[in-house]
Amino acid sequence: MWHALDMKPVQVTFDDALLDRLDRHPTVRARGRSAVLREAAAEYLRKKDAEEIDRRYRAGYGDGGAAPDAPGIDDELDGWAAEGAWPEI
């Protein structure tokens, strides 16, 4: 939950067309521009954090520039899919 005391105002510049589109969106009208932009910024950071974790994960398993015959994550996990008990849906 956001609290006004925890927030700092910032100035962001948009071109007219993008700002008009944003302001016409029903979610922006219902929740307010600031709330939607905070949510968009948080989602952007979550995505970038996940991309960085994925990059590090791949690098840790030699998937980033390793020799073509070097084992990678696919080789390490090969055969394990049949070992689990999967529920019927």
Backbone as a printed PyTorch tensor [residue, N CA C, xyz], in Angstrom:
tensor([[[  0.8480,  -1.1780,   0.0000],
         [  0.0000,   0.0000,   0.0000],
         [  0.8930,   1.2400,   0.0000]],

        [[  0.5780,   2.1550,  -0.8540],
         [  1.3470,   3.3910,  -0.9540],
         [  0.8240,   4.4030,   0.0590]],

        [[  1.7390,   5.1220,   0.6650],
         [  1.3710,   6.1870,   1.6000],
         [  1.9960,   7.4780,   1.0950]],

        [[  1.2330,   8.5460,   1.1540],
         [  1.6980,   9.8290,   0.6330],
         [  3.0120,  10.2610,   1.2700]],

        [[  3.2350,   9.9090,   2.5340],
         [  4.4690,  10.3100,   3.2030],
         [  5.6850,   9.5640,   2.6600]],

        [[  5.4490,   8.3930,   2.0540],
         [  6.5410,   7.5850,   1.5180],
         [  6.9050,   7.9580,   0.0830]],

        [[  6.2010,   8.8920,  -0.5050],
         [  6.3880,   9.1930,  -1.9230],
         [  7.0560,  10.5330,  -2.1360]],

        [[  7.7760,  10.5890,  -3.2520],
         [  8.4070,  11.8300,  -3.6720],
         [  7.8790,  12.1850,  -5.0520]],

        [[  7.5620,  13.4500,  -5.2680],
         [  7.1020,  13.8420,  -6.6020],
         [  8.2690,  13.8310,  -7.5900]],

        [[  7.9710,  13.4170,  -8.8100],
         [  8.9530,  13.4450,  -9.8850],
         [  8.3040,  14.0730, -11.1070]],

        [[  9.1220,  14.6120, -11.9620],
         [  8.6160,  15.1930, -13.1990],
         [  9.0120,  14.2710, -14.3440]],

        [[  8.0250,  13.8730, -15.1360],
         [  8.2480,  12.9870, -16.2680],
         [  7.7160,  13.6790, -17.5100]],

        [[  8.4480,  13.5660, -18.5930],
         [  8.0500,  14.2170, -19.8330],
         [  7.5020,  13.1890, -20.8160]],

        [[  6.3240,  13.4620, -21.3590],
         [  5.6760,  12.6290, -22.3680],
         [  5.3580,  13.4810, -23.5820]],

        [[  5.3620,  12.8470, -24.7630],
         [  4.8700,  13.5950, -25.9190],
         [  3.3450,  13.6360, -25.8280]],

        [[  2.7390,  14.5890, -26.5230],
         [  1.2980,  14.8170, -26.3990],
         [  0.4690,  13.5880, -26.7530]],

        [[  0.8490,  12.8800, -27.8060],
         [  0.0610,  11.7300, -28.2510],
         [  0.0550,  10.6260, -27.1890]],

        [[  1.2120,  10.3310, -26.6150],
         [  1.2840,   9.2880, -25.5970],
         [  0.5260,   9.6970, -24.3430]],

        [[  0.6630,  10.9330, -23.9380],
         [ -0.0460,  11.4130, -22.7500],
         [ -1.5590,  11.3730, -22.9680]],

        [[ -2.0180,  11.7480, -24.1550],
         [ -3.4470,  11.6800, -24.4590],
         [ -3.9530,  10.2450, -24.3930]],

        [[ -3.1960,   9.3070, -24.9700],
         [ -3.5880,   7.8860, -24.9270],
         [ -3.6490,   7.3940, -23.4860]],

        [[ -2.6380,   7.7540, -22.7180],
         [ -2.5900,   7.3390, -21.3160],
         [ -3.8020,   7.8710, -20.5560]],

        [[ -4.0810,   9.1370, -20.7060],
         [ -5.1700,   9.7600, -19.9650],
         [ -6.5510,   9.2660, -20.3860]],

        [[ -6.6840,   8.7500, -21.5950],
         [ -7.9710,   8.2120, -22.0550],
         [ -8.2040,   6.7830, -21.5770]],

        [[ -7.1630,   6.1070, -21.1170],
         [ -7.3110,   4.7050, -20.7270],
         [ -8.1920,   4.5930, -19.4820]],

        [[ -9.1360,   3.6310, -19.4840],
         [-10.0650,   3.4960, -18.3520],
         [ -9.3740,   3.2660, -17.0030]],

        [[ -8.2920,   2.5140, -16.9880],
         [ -7.5940,   2.2690, -15.7210],
         [ -6.9970,   3.5600, -15.1770]],

        [[ -6.4450,   4.3710, -16.0520],
         [ -5.8720,   5.6510, -15.6230],
         [ -6.9740,   6.5560, -15.1000]],

        [[ -8.1130,   6.5370, -15.7730],
         [ -9.2350,   7.3590, -15.3090],
         [ -9.7340,   6.9050, -13.9390]],

        [[ -9.7270,   5.6000, -13.7090],
         [-10.2390,   5.0650, -12.4480],
         [ -9.2350,   5.2030, -11.3030]],

        [[ -7.9650,   4.9260, -11.5870],
         [ -6.9690,   4.8680, -10.5130],
         [ -6.0740,   6.0920, -10.4360]],

        [[ -5.9560,   6.8070, -11.5410],
         [ -5.0950,   7.9800, -11.5750],
         [ -3.7920,   7.6980, -12.2890]],

        [[ -3.2790,   8.7200, -12.9150],
         [ -2.0480,   8.6100, -13.7050],
         [ -0.8680,   8.1620, -12.8510]],

        [[ -0.7090,   8.7430, -11.6830],
         [  0.4400,   8.4100, -10.8410],
         [  0.4270,   6.9400, -10.4280]],

        [[ -0.7440,   6.4330, -10.0450],
         [ -0.8410,   5.0300,  -9.6270],
         [ -0.4660,   4.0950, -10.7680]],

        [[ -0.9520,   4.3880, -11.9540],
         [ -0.6570,   3.5360, -13.1150],
         [  0.8230,   3.6130, -13.4700]],

        [[  1.4140,   4.7860, -13.4230],
         [  2.8360,   4.9150, -13.7390],
         [  3.7050,   4.2510, -12.6730]],

        [[  3.3020,   4.3020, -11.4000],
         [  4.0330,   3.5700, -10.3620],
         [  3.9960,   2.0730, -10.6380]],

        [[  2.8190,   1.5690, -10.9890],
         [  2.6710,   0.1540, -11.2940],
         [  3.5160,  -0.2360, -12.5140]],

        [[  3.5200,   0.6040, -13.5310],
         [  4.3140,   0.3320, -14.7350],
         [  5.8040,   0.3130, -14.4040]],

        [[  6.2550,   1.2310, -13.5690],
         [  7.6690,   1.2630, -13.1880],
         [  8.0390,   0.0230, -12.3840]],

        [[  7.1780,  -0.3760, -11.4610],
         [  7.4460,  -1.5740, -10.6580],
         [  7.4940,  -2.8160, -11.5490]],

        [[  6.5820,  -2.9230, -12.5030],
         [  6.5650,  -4.0680, -13.4150],
         [  7.8230,  -4.0840, -14.2890]],

        [[  8.2500,  -2.9230, -14.7520],
         [  9.4750,  -2.8210, -15.5430],
         [ 10.6680,  -3.3380, -14.7410]],

        [[ 10.7680,  -2.9380, -13.4830],
         [ 11.8770,  -3.3810, -12.6410],
         [ 11.8110,  -4.8780, -12.3550]],

        [[ 10.6010,  -5.4160, -12.1270],
         [ 10.4580,  -6.8650, -11.9310],
         [ 10.9380,  -7.6180, -13.1630]],

        [[ 10.5630,  -7.1340, -14.3420],
         [ 10.9660,  -7.7710, -15.5980],
         [ 12.4770,  -7.7210, -15.7680]],

        [[ 13.0750,  -6.5880, -15.5260],
         [ 14.5300,  -6.4450, -15.6660],
         [ 15.2640,  -7.3170, -14.6550]],

        [[ 14.7520,  -7.4070, -13.4210],
         [ 15.3670,  -8.2810, -12.4160],
         [ 15.2960,  -9.7370, -12.8640]],

        [[ 14.1390, -10.1470, -13.4030],
         [ 13.9830, -11.5270, -13.8730],
         [ 14.9240, -11.8050, -15.0450]],

        [[ 15.0890, -10.8480, -15.9390],
         [ 16.0170, -11.0160, -17.0660],
         [ 17.4540, -11.1670, -16.5660]],

        [[ 17.8140, -10.4060, -15.5520],
         [ 19.1690, -10.4970, -15.0040],
         [ 19.3890, -11.8450, -14.3230]],

        [[ 18.4020, -12.3230, -13.5860],
         [ 18.5170, -13.6410, -12.9590],
         [ 18.6670, -14.7100, -14.0290]],

        [[ 17.8770, -14.6150, -15.0890],
         [ 17.9660, -15.5800, -16.1890],
         [ 19.3410, -15.5290, -16.8420]],

        [[ 19.8560, -14.3200, -17.0580],
         [ 21.1780, -14.1750, -17.6720],
         [ 22.2530, -14.8250, -16.8010]],

        [[ 22.1780, -14.5740, -15.4950],
         [ 23.1690, -15.1610, -14.5850],
         [ 23.0320, -16.6820, -14.5100]],

        [[ 21.8070, -17.1470, -14.5380],
         [ 21.5460, -18.5830, -14.4970],
         [ 22.1660, -19.2580, -15.7260]],

        [[ 21.9140, -18.6720, -16.8860],
         [ 22.4710, -19.2420, -18.1170],
         [ 24.0010, -19.1700, -18.1220]],

        [[ 24.5360, -18.0750, -17.6600],
         [ 25.9940, -17.9390, -17.6100],
         [ 26.5950, -18.9560, -16.6430]],

        [[ 25.9170, -19.2210, -15.5410],
         [ 26.4080, -20.1710, -14.5540],
         [ 26.4260, -21.6040, -15.0560]],

        [[ 25.5690, -21.8940, -16.0210],
         [ 25.5300, -23.2400, -16.5800],
         [ 26.2540, -23.3260, -17.9140]],

        [[ 27.0620, -22.3480, -18.2230],
         [ 27.8740, -22.4010, -19.4230],
         [ 27.1070, -22.1960, -20.7070]],

        [[ 25.9120, -21.6220, -20.6240],
         [ 25.0980, -21.4330, -21.8160],
         [ 25.4670, -20.1450, -22.5500]],

        [[ 26.3610, -19.3720, -21.9930],
         [ 26.7140, -18.1050, -22.6160],
         [ 28.1120, -18.1260, -23.1730]],

        [[ 28.3180, -18.7390, -24.2980],
         [ 29.6190, -18.7310, -24.9470],
         [ 30.4640, -19.9540, -24.6680]],

        [[ 29.8980, -20.9880, -24.0920],
         [ 30.6610, -22.2090, -23.8310],
         [ 30.9170, -22.9450, -25.1400]],

        [[ 31.8650, -23.8540, -25.0990],
         [ 32.1670, -24.6690, -26.2770],
         [ 30.9140, -25.4400, -26.6760]],

        [[ 30.7090, -25.6660, -27.9760],
         [ 29.4950, -26.3330, -28.4380],
         [ 29.2650, -27.7110, -27.8110]],

        [[ 30.3350, -28.4400, -27.4690],
         [ 30.1590, -29.7720, -26.9020],
         [ 30.1540, -29.7720, -25.3690]],

        [[ 30.2330, -28.5870, -24.7410],
         [ 30.2180, -28.5000, -23.2790],
         [ 28.8100, -28.7610, -22.7640]],

        [[ 28.6870, -29.4720, -21.6420],
         [ 27.3510, -29.7260, -21.1000],
         [ 26.7050, -28.4370, -20.6180]],

        [[ 25.4320, -28.3320, -20.8400],
         [ 24.6640, -27.1800, -20.3880],
         [ 23.5270, -27.6320, -19.5110]],

        [[ 22.6260, -26.7190, -19.2110],
         [ 21.5070, -27.0370, -18.3270],
         [ 20.6280, -28.1250, -18.9220]],

        [[ 20.4110, -28.1280, -20.2370],
         [ 19.5680, -29.1410, -20.8560],
         [ 20.1600, -30.5280, -20.6630]],

        [[ 21.4840, -30.6380, -20.7730],
         [ 22.1390, -31.9310, -20.5880],
         [ 22.0330, -32.3820, -19.1320]],

        [[ 22.1880, -31.4490, -18.2220],
         [ 22.1630, -31.7970, -16.8040],
         [ 20.7880, -32.2900, -16.3560]],

        [[ 19.7470, -31.7320, -16.9310],
         [ 18.3900, -32.0890, -16.5300],
         [ 17.7690, -33.1650, -17.4170]],

        [[ 18.4860, -33.5830, -18.4450],
         [ 17.9710, -34.5700, -19.3810],
         [ 17.5600, -35.8510, -18.6540]],

        [[ 16.3530, -36.3350, -18.9300],
         [ 15.8750, -37.5730, -18.3540],
         [ 15.1000, -37.4270, -17.0600]],

        [[ 15.1460, -36.2740, -16.4270],
         [ 14.4740, -36.1140, -15.1430],
         [ 12.9740, -35.8920, -15.2760]],

        [[ 12.4800, -35.4920, -16.4330],
         [ 11.0520, -35.2040, -16.5900],
         [ 10.1990, -36.4350, -16.3090]],

        [[ 10.6930, -37.6250, -16.6330],
         [  9.9260, -38.8480, -16.4210],
         [  9.9660, -39.3110, -14.9600]],

        [[ 10.7710, -38.7060, -14.1320],
         [ 10.9250, -39.1370, -12.7490],
         [  9.8390, -38.5950, -11.8240]],

        [[  9.1800, -37.5410, -12.2220],
         [  8.1740, -36.9320, -11.3510],
         [  6.8240, -37.6090, -11.4730]],

        [[  6.0130, -37.4580, -10.4560],
         [  4.6290, -37.9260, -10.4840],
         [  3.7610, -36.6970, -10.7580]],

        [[  3.1580, -36.6870, -11.9160],
         [  2.3780, -35.5270, -12.3300],
         [  0.8930, -35.7900, -12.1020]],

        [[  0.1760, -34.8530, -11.5030],
         [ -1.2540, -35.0620, -11.2400],
         [ -2.0550, -35.0650, -12.5370]],

        [[ -3.1310, -35.8240, -12.5320],
         [ -4.0530, -35.8210, -13.6600],
         [ -4.8910, -34.5570, -13.5810]],

        [[ -5.1120, -33.9410, -14.7170],
         [ -5.9290, -32.7020, -14.7380],
         [ -7.2300, -32.9840, -15.4340]]])
